[in-house]
């Protein structure tokens, strides 16, 4: 059974500031780690799929790292903008293609 | 837009009733998964269908059942609704058993309220 924890549950960020938050997991027995961005009333948007220890991905001002040995992934937002306000979900994918989600980190960027 | 559509967007049912939720997968995807998101939690895996057969199930009772059709669209059926079934139900489509970078694309969800 995969267990995924995300912290913090929520955070407020001033516009222009950078921030990061964590997805942690006790077991490395998974095929991939997924990050999703989920705005209210929309569908979760795929950000990154990470598969290797030391993997790093970047999309604009958002980037992510994966450390399977230590059991965590970080998501970074550089120069936060109001449109970055969303819930960020982390999920582990197992061999059966099933996703096990964390509880999410809710980010609110204040102008 | 992900190309995954769900219907209805929201509905209200009475305890004990039955409900059917629908999902049209993204073109070319042969796998559909259903997730339940209760308030304040992350989505929980219900089950997955691959080429019209159930292919994995989470910790949900048998009154949660599903179907996948030849065009890979899917239904989630819930019988004998309980108050705790009130949640957002998400559908995700993907190409199964492909590369490690396989991505799942989600619909907007159906908000079910049981009263």
Interface residues (C-beta under 8 A of the other chain):
Chain A: X4 X6 X31 X32 X34 X36 X41 X42 X43 X44 X45 X46 X49 X51 X89 X91 X93 X96 X97 X98 X99 X100 X101 X102 X103 X104
Chain B: X2 X4 X31 X33 X35 X40 X41 X42 X43 X44 X45 X48 X55 X56 X58 X90 X92 X94 X96 X97 X100 X101 X102 X103 X104 X105 X106 X107 X108 X109
